[in-house]
Amino acid sequence: MKRYALALDLQDDEQLIAEYERLHRNVAPEIQQSIKDSGITRMDIYRFADRMFMMIEADDDFSFVEKAAADAKNPLVQAWEELTWKYQKAIPGSKPEEKWVVMNKIFELSSTERNDG
């Protein structure tokens, strides 16, 4: 299993943020299926103010490149991406047209490790 953390910013507008959250309470089954079909087994999205954080768990053969290619061919996913871009904005440091940005892991605390010293 692979795990990824991603970040994205929203437009700094309380009404738009509320609408964005409403959209995510009822994501179309076809959009959810496209996510699952890519090999993603779990996806959690969190928000603080206008900053979004997404945690993804995926099969070992998951690929962002392959997911992007499949998404580009799926008109429902393209419509969803176009709709949600109204609420989103590029995070500082992202590339042009890049939405969710993969974050680098800098620390991990494992409950299985033990320090007997």
N, C-alpha and C positions, 0 to 999 in steps of 0.2 A: 504494500500500500504506500502511496505517496501522499504527502500533505503539503499544501500551499497556503500562504497568507497573502492576501491582495488588498490594496487600498484604492479608494476612489473618493473624490470630493463631490458634493452636491452644490447646486446653486444656493447661496446663502439667503434663502427666502423661506420663512416659516410655512407659508401656504403651499409652496411647491414641495417642500420636504414632506408635509402632511399628505399631499397627493401621491407622492412617490411611495410612501409607506403603505397607503391604501392599495396602490397597484400591486404591491408585493404580498398583500394578504390574499390575493386571488390570482396567482400566476396561472395562465392557461396550461391545461394538461399537456398540450403539444410542446410548449416551451420547456416544461419540466421533463418531458420525455427526451427532448433533444439533449438536455444536460446529462441525463442518465445514460443515453446512448453513447455519449463521448467517453464514458468510463468513470464519471464522477459518481461516487457512492454516497457522499454527504456534502452538503453545502449549508453553511450558516453565515448570515450577514448581520452585522452589528452596526450601530450608528452612535456617534457622539457629535452633537452639533451638526456641522456639515461634512464631517469626515466619516466615510464608510470603511468597514473592515470586513473582509470575507475570508472564511476558512473553508478550504476544500480538501476533502479526502477522495482519492481516486485510485483506480486500479494501477498496477505497476506499468501497464502499457499505455497509460494516458499520455496524450500529447496536446499541448496548447496549439501547435501548428495544425494538427489534424482536426481539432475541434473548430478552429477558425475556418478551415476549408469547408467543413460540413455546414457550419453556420452560414457561410457565404452563399451556399446553395439552397438554404432553407428560407423561403419567403416569409414564413411566420416569425422566425428568429430575426430576420432583417427588419420586419415591421416593429417587433418588440424593441430592438436596439435603437431604431429611429425614434420611437415613442419615448423611451427612457432617457435619451440624450438631452431632451428638453430640461430635465431635472439635474443632469450631471454636468460636471466641468472637469477638465483635465487637471490632474493633481500636479503640483509643482515638480518639475524634473521629468515629467513624462514626455514621450515622443509625440509628434503631431498625430492626431486621430487615435491616440492610445487612450483607452478608458481605464479599466482595471489594471493596476500595475502590481506585478509580483514583488513581494517584499523579501528581503534577505533575512534569514534567521540568524540572530546574533547570540542567543542564549537558550539553553534547554535545561530544565531541572527534571530529572527522572526519579520517580519514586522507587525504582528498582535498584538504584545505586545506593550504597550504604557507606557511610564514613565512620569507621571504627576508631579513628584517631582522636 
